[in-house]
Amino acid sequence: MQTRRKKLCPQCKIASMYVKNNKGERLLVYVIDDGVIIPKDPEHSLDGFDLSKVYCLGCSWHGNPKRLGKV
Ligand SMILES: [Zn+2]
């Protein structure tokens, strides 16, 4: 059984994150267990986006998704 718990920002404790591609475009995502990134809108593809770094929507935090705290 797989849990899909969302990771939260270590600073402001929200789950809304985004990733960027090399054109500077943002895509809203969530980070779930084991640092896996899923698009908030399942229709969107993560193709071309840099998944090594996630940015918090609510504050200035950004970092490796695998380093997000456990909820
Ligand atoms: Zn934050």
N, CA, C, O and the ligand as a Tripos MOL2 file, in Angstrom:
@<TRIPOS>MOLECULE
protein
  285   283    72     0     0
PROTEIN
NO_CHARGES

@<TRIPOS>ATOM
      1 N           0.8500   -1.1960    0.0000 N.3       1 MET1
      2 CA          0.0000    0.0000    0.0000 C.3       1 MET1
      3 C           0.8800    1.2380    0.0000 C.2       1 MET1
      4 O           1.7860    1.3740    0.8220 O.2       1 MET1
      5 N           0.6100    2.1080   -0.9030 N.am      2 GLN2
      6 CA          1.4460    3.2920   -1.0400 C.3       2 GLN2
      7 C           0.7290    4.5300   -0.5070 C.2       2 GLN2
      8 O          -0.4200    4.8110   -0.8480 O.2       2 GLN2
      9 N           1.4440    5.2470    0.3310 N.am      3 THR3
     10 CA          0.8660    6.5020    0.8050 C.3       3 THR3
     11 C           1.3430    7.6300   -0.0900 C.2       3 THR3
     12 O           2.4620    7.5860   -0.6020 O.2       3 THR3
     13 N           0.5330    8.6050   -0.2790 N.am      4 ARG4
     14 CA          0.9060    9.7410   -1.1110 C.3       4 ARG4
     15 C           0.7820   11.0090   -0.2880 C.2       4 ARG4
     16 O           0.0650   11.9440   -0.6450 O.2       4 ARG4
     17 N           1.4870   11.0140    0.8010 N.am      5 ARG5
     18 CA          1.4200   12.1740    1.6680 C.3       5 ARG5
     19 C           2.2700   13.2960    1.0970 C.2       5 ARG5
     20 O           3.3980   13.0700    0.6580 O.2       5 ARG5
     21 N           1.7380   14.4790    1.1030 N.am      6 LYS6
     22 CA          2.4850   15.6110    0.5710 C.3       6 LYS6
     23 C           3.4780   16.1260    1.5970 C.2       6 LYS6
     24 O           3.1830   16.2370    2.7870 O.2       6 LYS6
     25 N           4.6590   16.4350    1.0970 N.am      7 LYS7
     26 CA          5.6580   17.0760    1.9470 C.3       7 LYS7
     27 C           5.3370   18.5580    2.0570 C.2       7 LYS7
     28 O           4.7410   19.1620    1.1650 O.2       7 LYS7
     29 N           5.7560   19.1210    3.1890 N.am      8 LEU8
     30 CA          5.4720   20.5390    3.4270 C.3       8 LEU8
     31 C           6.7610   21.3460    3.4310 C.2       8 LEU8
     32 O           7.8410   20.8330    3.7230 O.2       8 LEU8
     33 N           6.6180   22.5990    3.1040 N.am      9 CYS9
     34 CA          7.7420   23.5200    3.1910 C.3       9 CYS9
     35 C           8.2590   23.5680    4.6260 C.2       9 CYS9
     36 O           7.4700   23.6940    5.5630 O.2       9 CYS9
     37 N           9.5850   23.4660    4.8080 N.am     10 PRO10
     38 CA         10.1290   23.4830    6.1650 C.3      10 PRO10
     39 C           9.9450   24.8320    6.8620 C.2      10 PRO10
     40 O          10.0230   24.9150    8.0870 O.2      10 PRO10
     41 N           9.7040   25.8680    6.0970 N.am     11 GLN11
     42 CA          9.5540   27.1940    6.7120 C.3      11 GLN11
     43 C           8.1030   27.5620    6.9790 C.2      11 GLN11
     44 O           7.7550   27.9440    8.0970 O.2      11 GLN11
     45 N           7.2470   27.4490    5.9540 N.am     12 CYS12
     46 CA          5.8840   27.9630    6.1530 C.3      12 CYS12
     47 C           4.8350   26.8660    6.1350 C.2      12 CYS12
     48 O           3.6430   27.1490    6.2540 O.2      12 CYS12
     49 N           5.2670   25.6020    5.9850 N.am     13 LYS13
     50 CA          4.3840   24.4490    6.1800 C.3      13 LYS13
     51 C           3.2100   24.3860    5.2180 C.2      13 LYS13
     52 O           2.1220   23.9360    5.5790 O.2      13 LYS13
     53 N           3.4360   24.8410    3.9920 N.am     14 ILE14
     54 CA          2.4120   24.6160    2.9830 C.3      14 ILE14
     55 C           2.9330   23.5850    1.9870 C.2      14 ILE14
     56 O           4.1380   23.3550    1.8820 O.2      14 ILE14
     57 N           2.0030   22.9710    1.2570 N.am     15 ALA15
     58 CA          2.3880   21.8970    0.3380 C.3      15 ALA15
     59 C           2.5700   22.3930   -1.0920 C.2      15 ALA15
     60 O           3.0700   21.6590   -1.9450 O.2      15 ALA15
     61 N           2.1690   23.6300   -1.3590 N.am     16 SER16
     62 CA          2.2330   24.1310   -2.7360 C.3      16 SER16
     63 C           3.6500   24.5420   -3.1080 C.2      16 SER16
     64 O           4.2350   25.4360   -2.4970 O.2      16 SER16
     65 N           4.1840   23.8770   -4.1130 N.am     17 MET17
     66 CA          5.5370   24.1460   -4.5900 C.3      17 MET17
     67 C           5.4650   24.3650   -6.0950 C.2      17 MET17
     68 O           4.4480   24.0920   -6.7320 O.2      17 MET17
     69 N           6.5580   24.8590   -6.6430 N.am     18 TYR18
     70 CA          6.6500   24.8760   -8.0960 C.3      18 TYR18
     71 C           8.0590   24.5400   -8.5330 C.2      18 TYR18
     72 O           9.0190   24.6680   -7.7730 O.2      18 TYR18
     73 N           8.1560   24.1020   -9.7910 N.am     19 VAL19
     74 CA          9.4560   23.8500  -10.4100 C.3      19 VAL19
     75 C           9.5770   24.7830  -11.6040 C.2      19 VAL19
     76 O           8.5880   25.3480  -12.0710 O.2      19 VAL19
     77 N          10.7950   24.9340  -12.0880 N.am     20 LYS20
     78 CA         11.0390   25.8290  -13.2140 C.3      20 LYS20
     79 C          11.6860   25.0540  -14.3540 C.2      20 LYS20
     80 O          12.3640   24.0510  -14.1290 O.2      20 LYS20
     81 N          11.4720   25.5220  -15.5670 N.am     21 ASN21
     82 CA         12.2270   24.9800  -16.6910 C.3      21 ASN21
     83 C          13.2350   26.0210  -17.1510 C.2      21 ASN21
     84 O          13.3470   27.1000  -16.5690 O.2      21 ASN21
     85 N          13.9720   25.6750  -18.2180 N.am     22 ASN22
     86 CA         15.0430   26.5820  -18.6180 C.3      22 ASN22
     87 C          14.5400   27.8390  -19.3020 C.2      22 ASN22
     88 O          15.3350   28.7220  -19.6270 O.2      22 ASN22
     89 N          13.2430   27.9390  -19.5250 N.am     23 LYS23
     90 CA         12.6670   29.1780  -20.0280 C.3      23 LYS23
     91 C          12.1480   30.0530  -18.8840 C.2      23 LYS23
     92 O          11.6270   31.1450  -19.1110 O.2      23 LYS23
     93 N          12.2980   29.5600  -17.6560 N.am     24 GLY24
     94 CA         11.8440   30.3230  -16.5080 C.3      24 GLY24
     95 C          10.3640   30.1750  -16.2180 C.2      24 GLY24
     96 O           9.8130   30.8950  -15.3860 O.2      24 GLY24
     97 N           9.7200   29.2430  -16.9020 N.am     25 GLU25
     98 CA          8.3020   29.0150  -16.6500 C.3      25 GLU25
     99 C           8.1330   28.1870  -15.3810 C.2      25 GLU25
    100 O           8.9820   27.3660  -15.0360 O.2      25 GLU25
    101 N           7.0200   28.4230  -14.6990 N.am     26 ARG26
    102 CA          6.7480   27.7050  -13.4550 C.3      26 ARG26
    103 C           5.6520   26.6810  -13.6570 C.2      26 ARG26
    104 O           4.7290   26.8820  -14.4460 O.2      26 ARG26
    105 N           5.7660   25.5820  -12.9340 N.am     27 LEU27
    106 CA          4.6970   24.5860  -12.9270 C.3      27 LEU27
    107 C           4.4050   24.2370  -11.4790 C.2      27 LEU27
    108 O           5.3080   23.9020  -10.7120 O.2      27 LEU27
    109 N           3.1400   24.3200  -11.1180 N.am     28 LEU28
    110 CA          2.7650   24.0090   -9.7420 C.3      28 LEU28
    111 C           2.8240   22.5090   -9.5080 C.2      28 LEU28
    112 O           2.3110   21.7200  -10.3020 O.2      28 LEU28
    113 N           3.4550   22.1300   -8.4120 N.am     29 VAL29
    114 CA          3.6390   20.7120   -8.1080 C.3      29 VAL29
    115 C           3.4460   20.4670   -6.6100 C.2      29 VAL29
    116 O           3.3960   21.3900   -5.7970 O.2      29 VAL29
    117 N           3.3420   19.1980   -6.2960 N.am     30 TYR30
    118 CA          3.4610   18.7420   -4.9180 C.3      30 TYR30
    119 C           4.6340   17.7940   -4.8460 C.2      30 TYR30
    120 O           4.9960   17.1650   -5.8400 O.2      30 TYR30
    121 N           5.2260   17.6920   -3.6800 N.am     31 VAL31
    122 CA          6.2660   16.6940   -3.4520 C.3      31 VAL31
    123 C           5.6970   15.6650   -2.4870 C.2      31 VAL31
    124 O           5.2060   16.0030   -1.4090 O.2      31 VAL31
    125 N           5.7720   14.4040   -2.8960 N.am     32 ILE32
    126 CA          5.2380   13.3570   -2.0320 C.3      32 ILE32
    127 C           6.3800   12.5010   -1.5240 C.2      32 ILE32
    128 O           7.5480   12.8580   -1.6740 O.2      32 ILE32
    129 N           6.0460   11.3800   -0.9300 N.am     33 ASP33
    130 CA          7.0380   10.5200   -0.2940 C.3      33 ASP33
    131 C           8.2350   10.2510   -1.1910 C.2      33 ASP33
    132 O           8.0970   10.1120   -2.4070 O.2      33 ASP33
    133 N           9.4060   10.1810   -0.5790 N.am     34 ASP34
    134 CA         10.6730    9.9200   -1.2580 C.3      34 ASP34
    135 C          11.0780   11.0230   -2.2330 C.2      34 ASP34
    136 O          11.8760   10.7940   -3.1410 O.2      34 ASP34
    137 N          10.5280   12.2090   -2.0420 N.am     35 GLY35
    138 CA         10.9330   13.3250   -2.8820 C.3      35 GLY35
    139 C          10.3940   13.2780   -4.2920 C.2      35 GLY35
    140 O          10.9170   13.9560   -5.1760 O.2      35 GLY35
    141 N           9.3530   12.4870   -4.5210 N.am     36 VAL36
    142 CA          8.7680   12.3900   -5.8510 C.3      36 VAL36
    143 C           7.9080   13.6210   -6.1230 C.2      36 VAL36
    144 O           7.0950   14.0270   -5.2930 O.2      36 VAL36
    145 N           8.1050   14.2040   -7.3040 N.am     37 ILE37
    146 CA          7.3730   15.4090   -7.6710 C.3      37 ILE37
    147 C           6.2010   15.0300   -8.5730 C.2      37 ILE37
    148 O           6.3700   14.3240   -9.5680 O.2      37 ILE37
    149 N           5.0210   15.5060   -8.2130 N.am     38 ILE38
    150 CA          3.8560   15.2800   -9.0650 C.3      38 ILE38
    151 C           3.2460   16.6290   -9.4180 C.2      38 ILE38
    152 O           3.1700   17.5130   -8.5650 O.2      38 ILE38
    153 N           2.8080   16.8010  -10.6700 N.am     39 PRO39
    154 CA          2.1660   18.0680  -11.0420 C.3      39 PRO39
    155 C           0.8300   18.2180  -10.3320 C.2      39 PRO39
    156 O           0.0910   17.2470  -10.1660 O.2      39 PRO39
    157 N           0.5270   19.4330   -9.9180 N.am     40 LYS40
    158 CA         -0.7430   19.6910   -9.2510 C.3      40 LYS40
    159 C          -1.8890   19.3760  -10.2090 C.2      40 LYS40
    160 O          -2.9020   18.8000   -9.8130 O.2      40 LYS40
    161 N          -1.7190   19.7540  -11.4530 N.am     41 ASP41
    162 CA         -2.6850   19.4140  -12.4890 C.3      41 ASP41
    163 C          -2.1540   18.2010  -13.2510 C.2      41 ASP41
    164 O          -1.1580   18.3120  -13.9660 O.2      41 ASP41
    165 N          -2.8090   17.0390  -13.1070 N.am     42 PRO42
    166 CA         -2.2900   15.8030  -13.7180 C.3      42 PRO42
    167 C          -2.1880   15.8740  -15.2350 C.2      42 PRO42
    168 O          -1.5170   15.0430  -15.8470 O.2      42 PRO42
    169 N          -2.8390   16.8470  -15.8470 N.am     43 GLU43
    170 CA         -2.7480   17.0070  -17.2990 C.3      43 GLU43
    171 C          -1.3880   17.5280  -17.7310 C.2      43 GLU43
    172 O          -0.9780   17.3410  -18.8770 O.2      43 GLU43
    173 N          -0.6930   18.1790  -16.8140 N.am     44 HIS44
    174 CA          0.5800   18.7830  -17.1720 C.3      44 HIS44
    175 C           1.7040   17.7630  -17.1170 C.2      44 HIS44
    176 O           1.6920   16.8280  -16.3170 O.2      44 HIS44
    177 N           2.6590   17.9720  -17.9820 N.am     45 SER45
    178 CA          3.8370   17.1190  -18.0040 C.3      45 SER45
    179 C           4.9890   17.8210  -17.3100 C.2      45 SER45
    180 O           5.0840   19.0480  -17.3230 O.2      45 SER45
    181 N           5.8630   17.0280  -16.7020 N.am     46 LEU46
    182 CA          7.0470   17.5860  -16.0560 C.3      46 LEU46
    183 C           8.2150   17.6810  -17.0290 C.2      46 LEU46
    184 O           9.3260   18.0410  -16.6380 O.2      46 LEU46
    185 N           7.9660   17.3580  -18.2940 N.am     47 ASP47
    186 CA          9.0380   17.3780  -19.2850 C.3      47 ASP47
    187 C           9.7070   18.7400  -19.3630 C.2      47 ASP47
    188 O           9.0370   19.7660  -19.4820 O.2      47 ASP47
    189 N          11.0170   18.7430  -19.2970 N.am     48 GLY48
    190 CA         11.7620   19.9790  -19.4540 C.3      48 GLY48
    191 C          11.9320   20.7630  -18.1700 C.2      48 GLY48
    192 O          12.6660   21.7510  -18.1400 O.2      48 GLY48
    193 N          11.2720   20.3420  -17.1170 N.am     49 PHE49
    194 CA         11.4040   21.0580  -15.8500 C.3      49 PHE49
    195 C          12.5320   20.4700  -15.0090 C.2      49 PHE49
    196 O          12.7780   19.2640  -15.0200 O.2      49 PHE49
    197 N          13.1970   21.3400  -14.2940 N.am     50 ASP50
    198 CA         14.3020   20.9190  -13.4430 C.3      50 ASP50
    199 C          13.7440   20.3820  -12.1360 C.2      50 ASP50
    200 O          13.2530   21.1410  -11.3000 O.2      50 ASP50
    201 N          13.8220   19.0690  -11.9680 N.am     51 LEU51
    202 CA         13.2070   18.4390  -10.8010 C.3      51 LEU51
    203 C          14.1820   18.2870   -9.6370 C.2      51 LEU51
    204 O          13.8600   17.6700   -8.6220 O.2      51 LEU51
    205 N          15.3710   18.8530   -9.7920 N.am     52 SER52
    206 CA         16.3340   18.7630   -8.6930 C.3      52 SER52
    207 C          16.1080   19.8670   -7.6740 C.2      52 SER52
    208 O          16.6920   19.8560   -6.5900 O.2      52 SER52
    209 N          15.2550   20.8180   -8.0310 N.am     53 LYS53
    210 CA         15.0240   21.9410   -7.1330 C.3      53 LYS53
    211 C          13.5480   22.3120   -7.1440 C.2      53 LYS53
    212 O          12.9470   22.4830   -8.2050 O.2      53 LYS53
    213 N          12.9770   22.4330   -5.9670 N.am     54 VAL54
    214 CA         11.5950   22.8960   -5.8760 C.3      54 VAL54
    215 C          11.5600   24.2150   -5.1130 C.2      54 VAL54
    216 O          12.3880   24.4710   -4.2390 O.2      54 VAL54
    217 N          10.5970   25.0280   -5.4610 N.am     55 TYR55
    218 CA         10.4380   26.3470   -4.8570 C.3      55 TYR55
    219 C           9.1090   26.3940   -4.1280 C.2      55 TYR55
    220 O           8.0930   25.9170   -4.6330 O.2      55 TYR55
    221 N           9.1240   26.9700   -2.9460 N.am     56 CYS56
    222 CA          7.8760   27.1300   -2.1890 C.3      56 CYS56
    223 C           7.0850   28.2960   -2.7530 C.2      56 CYS56
    224 O           7.6370   29.3340   -3.1180 O.2      56 CYS56
    225 N           5.7780   28.0970   -2.8120 N.am     57 LEU57
    226 CA          4.9030   29.1480   -3.3180 C.3      57 LEU57
    227 C           4.6570   30.2250   -2.2690 C.2      57 LEU57
    228 O           4.3050   31.3560   -2.6050 O.2      57 LEU57
    229 N           4.8400   29.8790   -1.0210 N.am     58 GLY58
    230 CA          4.4520   30.7950    0.0450 C.3      58 GLY58
    231 C           5.5880   31.5960    0.6460 C.2      58 GLY58
    232 O           5.3460   32.6070    1.3050 O.2      58 GLY58
    233 N           6.8270   31.1680    0.4340 N.am     59 CYS59
    234 CA          7.9440   31.8910    1.0130 C.3      59 CYS59
    235 C           9.1410   31.7260    0.0990 C.2      59 CYS59
    236 O           8.9990   31.2600   -1.0310 O.2      59 CYS59
    237 N          10.3010   32.0970    0.5680 N.am     60 SER60
    238 CA         11.4750   32.0970   -0.3070 C.3      60 SER60
    239 C          12.2220   30.7750   -0.2840 C.2      60 SER60
    240 O          13.2800   30.6560   -0.9020 O.2      60 SER60
    241 N          11.6910   29.7780    0.4200 N.am     61 TRP61
    242 CA         12.4120   28.5130    0.5140 C.3      61 TRP61
    243 C          12.5020   27.8190   -0.8370 C.2      61 TRP61
    244 O          11.5340   27.8030   -1.5980 O.2      61 TRP61
    245 N          13.6600   27.2490   -1.1330 N.am     62 HIS62
    246 CA         13.7840   26.3520   -2.2670 C.3      62 HIS62
    247 C          14.8990   25.3650   -1.9660 C.2      62 HIS62
    248 O          15.7940   25.6480   -1.1700 O.2      62 HIS62
    249 N          14.8390   24.2260   -2.5960 N.am     63 GLY63
    250 CA         15.8750   23.2360   -2.3370 C.3      63 GLY63
    251 C          15.5540   21.9130   -2.9870 C.2      63 GLY63
    252 O          14.6000   21.7740   -3.7520 O.2      63 GLY63
    253 N          16.3900   20.9420   -2.6510 N.am     64 ASN64
    254 CA         16.2230   19.6040   -3.1870 C.3      64 ASN64
    255 C          14.9600   18.9640   -2.5980 C.2      64 ASN64
    256 O          14.7790   18.9590   -1.3810 O.2      64 ASN64
    257 N          14.0900   18.4270   -3.4580 N.am     65 PRO65
    258 CA         12.8430   17.8370   -2.9330 C.3      65 PRO65
    259 C          13.0840   16.6910   -1.9670 C.2      65 PRO65
    260 O          12.2490   16.4270   -1.1020 O.2      65 PRO65
    261 N          14.2090   16.0100   -2.1010 N.am     66 LYS66
    262 CA         14.4900   14.8930   -1.2000 C.3      66 LYS66
    263 C          14.8310   15.3550    0.2120 C.2      66 LYS66
    264 O          14.8640   14.5570    1.1490 O.2      66 LYS66
    265 N          15.0830   16.6530    0.3510 N.am     67 ARG67
    266 CA         15.4210   17.1700    1.6640 C.3      67 ARG67
    267 C          14.2180   17.7340    2.4090 C.2      67 ARG67
    268 O          14.3460   18.2180    3.5340 O.2      67 ARG67
    269 N          13.0640   17.6700    1.7830 N.am     68 LEU68
    270 CA         11.8660   18.1750    2.4690 C.3      68 LEU68
    271 C          11.5330   17.3190    3.6780 C.2      68 LEU68
    272 O          11.6800   16.0970    3.6630 O.2      68 LEU68
    273 N          11.0910   17.9810    4.7020 N.am     69 GLY69
    274 CA         10.8260   17.2770    5.9490 C.3      69 GLY69
    275 C           9.6870   16.3010    5.8790 C.2      69 GLY69
    276 O           8.7840   16.4260    5.0530 O.2      69 GLY69
    277 N           9.7410   15.3290    6.7580 N.am     70 LYS70
    278 CA          8.6250   14.3920    6.8510 C.3      70 LYS70
    279 C           7.4690   15.0480    7.5720 C.2      70 LYS70
    280 O           7.6590   15.8380    8.4970 O.2      70 LYS70
    281 N           6.2830   14.7150    7.1410 N.am     71 VAL71
    282 CA          5.1010   15.3400    7.7300 C.3      71 VAL71
    283 C           4.5610   14.4480    8.8390 C.2      71 VAL71
    284 O           3.5610   14.7870    9.4730 O.2      71 VAL71
    285 ZN          7.4450   28.0690    2.3630 Zn       72 ZN72
@<TRIPOS>BOND
     1     1     2 1
     2     2     3 1
     3     3     4 2
     4     3     5 am
     5     5     6 1
     6     6     7 1
     7     7     8 2
     8     7     9 am
     9     9    10 1
    10    10    11 1
    11    11    12 2
    12    11    13 am
    13    13    14 1
    14    14    15 1
    15    15    16 2
    16    15    17 am
    17    17    18 1
    18    18    19 1
    19    19    20 2
    20    19    21 am
    21    21    22 1
    22    22    23 1
    23    23    24 2
    24    23    25 am
    25    25    26 1
    26    26    27 1
    27    27    28 2
    28    27    29 am
    29    29    30 1
    30    30    31 1
    31    31    32 2
    32    31    33 am
    33    33    34 1
    34    34    35 1
    35    35    36 2
    36    35    37 am
    37    37    38 1
    38    38    39 1
    39    39    40 2
    40    39    41 am
    41    41    42 1
    42    42    43 1
    43    43    44 2
    44    43    45 am
    45    45    46 1
    46    46    47 1
    47    47    48 2
    48    47    49 am
    49    49    50 1
    50    50    51 1
    51    51    52 2
    52    51    53 am
    53    53    54 1
    54    54    55 1
    55    55    56 2
    56    55    57 am
    57    57    58 1
    58    58    59 1
    59    59    60 2
    60    59    61 am
    61    61    62 1
    62    62    63 1
    63    63    64 2
    64    63    65 am
    65    65    66 1
    66    66    67 1
    67    67    68 2
    68    67    69 am
    69    69    70 1
    70    70    71 1
    71    71    72 2
    72    71    73 am
    73    73    74 1
    74    74    75 1
    75    75    76 2
    76    75    77 am
    77    77    78 1
    78    78    79 1
    79    79    80 2
    80    79    81 am
    81    81    82 1
    82    82    83 1
    83    83    84 2
    84    83    85 am
    85    85    86 1
    86    86    87 1
    87    87    88 2
    88    87    89 am
    89    89    90 1
    90    90    91 1
    91    91    92 2
    92    91    93 am
    93    93    94 1
    94    94    95 1
    95    95    96 2
    96    95    97 am
    97    97    98 1
    98    98    99 1
    99    99   100 2
   100    99   101 am
   101   101   102 1
   102   102   103 1
   103   103   104 2
   104   103   105 am
   105   105   106 1
   106   106   107 1
   107   107   108 2
   108   107   109 am
   109   109   110 1
   110   110   111 1
   111   111   112 2
   112   111   113 am
   113   113   114 1
   114   114   115 1
   115   115   116 2
   116   115   117 am
   117   117   118 1
   118   118   119 1
   119   119   120 2
   120   119   121 am
   121   121   122 1
   122   122   123 1
   123   123   124 2
   124   123   125 am
   125   125   126 1
   126   126   127 1
   127   127   128 2
   128   127   129 am
   129   129   130 1
   130   130   131 1
   131   131   132 2
   132   131   133 am
   133   133   134 1
   134   134   135 1
   135   135   136 2
   136   135   137 am
   137   137   138 1
   138   138   139 1
   139   139   140 2
   140   139   141 am
   141   141   142 1
   142   142   143 1
   143   143   144 2
   144   143   145 am
   145   145   146 1
   146   146   147 1
   147   147   148 2
   148   147   149 am
   149   149   150 1
   150   150   151 1
   151   151   152 2
   152   151   153 am
   153   153   154 1
   154   154   155 1
   155   155   156 2
   156   155   157 am
   157   157   158 1
   158   158   159 1
   159   159   160 2
   160   159   161 am
   161   161   162 1
   162   162   163 1
   163   163   164 2
   164   163   165 am
   165   165   166 1
   166   166   167 1
   167   167   168 2
   168   167   169 am
   169   169   170 1
   170   170   171 1
   171   171   172 2
   172   171   173 am
   173   173   174 1
   174   174   175 1
   175   175   176 2
   176   175   177 am
   177   177   178 1
   178   178   179 1
   179   179   180 2
   180   179   181 am
   181   181   182 1
   182   182   183 1
   183   183   184 2
   184   183   185 am
   185   185   186 1
   186   186   187 1
   187   187   188 2
   188   187   189 am
   189   189   190 1
   190   190   191 1
   191   191   192 2
   192   191   193 am
   193   193   194 1
   194   194   195 1
   195   195   196 2
   196   195   197 am
   197   197   198 1
   198   198   199 1
   199   199   200 2
   200   199   201 am
   201   201   202 1
   202   202   203 1
   203   203   204 2
   204   203   205 am
   205   205   206 1
   206   206   207 1
   207   207   208 2
   208   207   209 am
   209   209   210 1
   210   210   211 1
   211   211   212 2
   212   211   213 am
   213   213   214 1
   214   214   215 1
   215   215   216 2
   216   215   217 am
   217   217   218 1
   218   218   219 1
   219   219   220 2
   220   219   221 am
   221   221   222 1
   222   222   223 1
   223   223   224 2
   224   223   225 am
   225   225   226 1
   226   226   227 1
   227   227   228 2
   228   227   229 am
   229   229   230 1
   230   230   231 1
   231   231   232 2
   232   231   233 am
   233   233   234 1
   234   234   235 1
   235   235   236 2
   236   235   237 am
   237   237   238 1
   238   238   239 1
   239   239   240 2
   240   239   241 am
   241   241   242 1
   242   242   243 1
   243   243   244 2
   244   243   245 am
   245   245   246 1
   246   246   247 1
   247   247   248 2
   248   247   249 am
   249   249   250 1
   250   250   251 1
   251   251   252 2
   252   251   253 am
   253   253   254 1
   254   254   255 1
   255   255   256 2
   256   255   257 am
   257   257   258 1
   258   258   259 1
   259   259   260 2
   260   259   261 am
   261   261   262 1
   262   262   263 1
   263   263   264 2
   264   263   265 am
   265   265   266 1
   266   266   267 1
   267   267   268 2
   268   267   269 am
   269   269   270 1
   270   270   271 1
   271   271   272 2
   272   271   273 am
   273   273   274 1
   274   274   275 1
   275   275   276 2
   276   275   277 am
   277   277   278 1
   278   278   279 1
   279   279   280 2
   280   279   281 am
   281   281   282 1
   282   282   283 1
   283   283   284 2
@<TRIPOS>SUBSTRUCTURE
     1 MET1         2 RESIDUE 1 A MET
     2 GLN2         6 RESIDUE 1 A GLN
     3 THR3        10 RESIDUE 1 A THR
     4 ARG4        14 RESIDUE 1 A ARG
     5 ARG5        18 RESIDUE 1 A ARG
     6 LYS6        22 RESIDUE 1 A LYS
     7 LYS7        26 RESIDUE 1 A LYS
     8 LEU8        30 RESIDUE 1 A LEU
     9 CYS9        34 RESIDUE 1 A CYS
    10 PRO10       38 RESIDUE 1 A PRO
    11 GLN11       42 RESIDUE 1 A GLN
    12 CYS12       46 RESIDUE 1 A CYS
    13 LYS13       50 RESIDUE 1 A LYS
    14 ILE14       54 RESIDUE 1 A ILE
    15 ALA15       58 RESIDUE 1 A ALA
    16 SER16       62 RESIDUE 1 A SER
    17 MET17       66 RESIDUE 1 A MET
    18 TYR18       70 RESIDUE 1 A TYR
    19 VAL19       74 RESIDUE 1 A VAL
    20 LYS20       78 RESIDUE 1 A LYS
    21 ASN21       82 RESIDUE 1 A ASN
    22 ASN22       86 RESIDUE 1 A ASN
    23 LYS23       90 RESIDUE 1 A LYS
    24 GLY24       94 RESIDUE 1 A GLY
    25 GLU25       98 RESIDUE 1 A GLU
    26 ARG26      102 RESIDUE 1 A ARG
    27 LEU27      106 RESIDUE 1 A LEU
    28 LEU28      110 RESIDUE 1 A LEU
    29 VAL29      114 RESIDUE 1 A VAL
    30 TYR30      118 RESIDUE 1 A TYR
    31 VAL31      122 RESIDUE 1 A VAL
    32 ILE32      126 RESIDUE 1 A ILE
    33 ASP33      130 RESIDUE 1 A ASP
    34 ASP34      134 RESIDUE 1 A ASP
    35 GLY35      138 RESIDUE 1 A GLY
    36 VAL36      142 RESIDUE 1 A VAL
    37 ILE37      146 RESIDUE 1 A ILE
    38 ILE38      150 RESIDUE 1 A ILE
    39 PRO39      154 RESIDUE 1 A PRO
    40 LYS40      158 RESIDUE 1 A LYS
    41 ASP41      162 RESIDUE 1 A ASP
    42 PRO42      166 RESIDUE 1 A PRO
    43 GLU43      170 RESIDUE 1 A GLU
    44 HIS44      174 RESIDUE 1 A HIS
    45 SER45      178 RESIDUE 1 A SER
    46 LEU46      182 RESIDUE 1 A LEU
    47 ASP47      186 RESIDUE 1 A ASP
    48 GLY48      190 RESIDUE 1 A GLY
    49 PHE49      194 RESIDUE 1 A PHE
    50 ASP50      198 RESIDUE 1 A ASP
    51 LEU51      202 RESIDUE 1 A LEU
    52 SER52      206 RESIDUE 1 A SER
    53 LYS53      210 RESIDUE 1 A LYS
    54 VAL54      214 RESIDUE 1 A VAL
    55 TYR55      218 RESIDUE 1 A TYR
    56 CYS56      222 RESIDUE 1 A CYS
    57 LEU57      226 RESIDUE 1 A LEU
    58 GLY58      230 RESIDUE 1 A GLY
    59 CYS59      234 RESIDUE 1 A CYS
    60 SER60      238 RESIDUE 1 A SER
    61 TRP61      242 RESIDUE 1 A TRP
    62 HIS62      246 RESIDUE 1 A HIS
    63 GLY63      250 RESIDUE 1 A GLY
    64 ASN64      254 RESIDUE 1 A ASN
    65 PRO65      258 RESIDUE 1 A PRO
    66 LYS66      262 RESIDUE 1 A LYS
    67 ARG67      266 RESIDUE 1 A ARG
    68 LEU68      270 RESIDUE 1 A LEU
    69 GLY69      274 RESIDUE 1 A GLY
    70 LYS70      278 RESIDUE 1 A LYS
    71 VAL71      282 RESIDUE 1 A VAL
    72 ZN72       285 GROUP 0 **** ****
